[in-house]
Amino acid sequence: MTAATPQLVVHRDKELMAQAAAARLITRIVDAQAARGTASVVLTGGRNGNALLAAIAASPARDAVDWARLDLWWGDERFLPSEDPERNVVQARAELLDAVPLDPARVHAMPASDGVDGSDVDAAAARYAAELAEAAGAPRSSGASRIGVPAFDVLLLGVGPDTHVASLFPEHPGVRETELTVIGVRGAPKPPPTRISLTLPAIRAAREVWLLAAGEDKADAVALALSGPGELQAPASGAHGTGRTLWLLDRSAADRLPPQLYPPASA
Ligand SMILES: O=C(O)[C@H](O)[C@@H](O)[C@H](O)[C@H](O)COP(=O)(O)O
């Protein structure tokens, strides 16, 4: 088994899934901080990612995290004005970030459509790529072959019903990107149409990639993505970490998995 081989955990329902994922993420951050002094997590938009953040906020164990030594990044963002309630960062603030003592300099929100680049989503994406490259210690101009993003401890991804992850949609140009780490996305099938997204090479630099899917509307996507199609047809199948790739599911989302993929024990 390689790090790209998905490990599956199936929980009874989406509430338990969010609570167990929260406990798992708290532990992972505490372990990374104990080992390296700091930790880095990439957040996702969507209901499952938000439920995970809310479960962390409700957990007494959240006080085990040294929030001031945590870097937060985003896997994608809806390209809207900075205070728009549909922005992933605005939702993350409401669910958790406003309730914990983060260092604002370590909260790396993706640019908004009313920022310095205005409505130029490609310039905004390039700005985020530069911020990531700086954090990775590899200036964009260095020509370094290493991908210019930090080795994130955990990168979270919600899985869409069409197998999209971040804002990488099946058969869209973004899923073919091999050079850039961050792209502007236009014409996304999930509103809003204009978005910023990490690319698959940037996602694959993470130590651990955790994919979250709950609910019956995800069952086909989960079964398809785990049945070995190419990432062009099923972007979720191209998302894996250098150390571990974990699919966190509820029973409804796992319902159509081929029997040989269903984990022997489900919590
Ligand atoms: O900005 C977004 O919309 C996302 O980051 C997107 O990729 C999301 O994670 C999936 O669509 C799953 O969303 P749900 O968890 O709501 O199903």
The ligand as an SDF file (V2000), in Angstrom:
LIG
                    3D

 17 16  0  0  0  0  0  0  0  0999 V2000
  -16.0990   26.1780   -2.1380 O   0  0  0  0  0  0  0  0  0  0  0  0
  -16.6230   25.1090   -2.2790 C   0  0  0  0  0  0  0  0  0  0  0  0
  -17.7880   25.0030   -2.6300 O   0  0  0  0  0  0  0  0  0  0  0  0
  -15.8340   23.8850   -2.0270 C   0  0  0  0  0  0  0  0  0  0  0  0
  -14.6440   23.9550   -1.4040 O   0  0  0  0  0  0  0  0  0  0  0  0
  -16.2130   22.6170   -2.6980 C   0  0  0  0  0  0  0  0  0  0  0  0
  -15.1620   21.9110   -3.2780 O   0  0  0  0  0  0  0  0  0  0  0  0
  -16.8980   21.7780   -1.6120 C   0  0  0  0  0  0  0  0  0  0  0  0
  -15.9740   21.3440   -0.6590 O   0  0  0  0  0  0  0  0  0  0  0  0
  -17.6100   20.5760   -2.2040 C   0  0  0  0  0  0  0  0  0  0  0  0
  -18.5360   21.0280   -3.1570 O   0  0  0  0  0  0  0  0  0  0  0  0
  -18.3300   19.7580   -1.1410 C   0  0  0  0  0  0  0  0  0  0  0  0
  -19.2650   20.5700   -0.5010 O   0  0  0  0  0  0  0  0  0  0  0  0
  -20.2750   19.9660    0.5650 P   0  0  0  0  0  0  0  0  0  0  0  0
  -19.4550   19.4940    1.7430 O   0  0  0  0  0  0  0  0  0  0  0  0
  -21.1790   21.1180    0.9060 O   0  0  0  0  0  0  0  0  0  0  0  0
  -21.0120   18.8680   -0.1030 O   0  0  0  0  0  0  0  0  0  0  0  0
  1  2  2  0
  2  3  1  0
  2  4  1  0
  4  5  1  0
  4  6  1  0
  6  7  1  0
  6  8  1  0
  8  9  1  0
  8 10  1  0
 10 11  1  0
 10 12  1  0
 12 13  1  0
 13 14  1  0
 14 15  2  0
 14 16  1  0
 14 17  1  0
M  END
$$$$
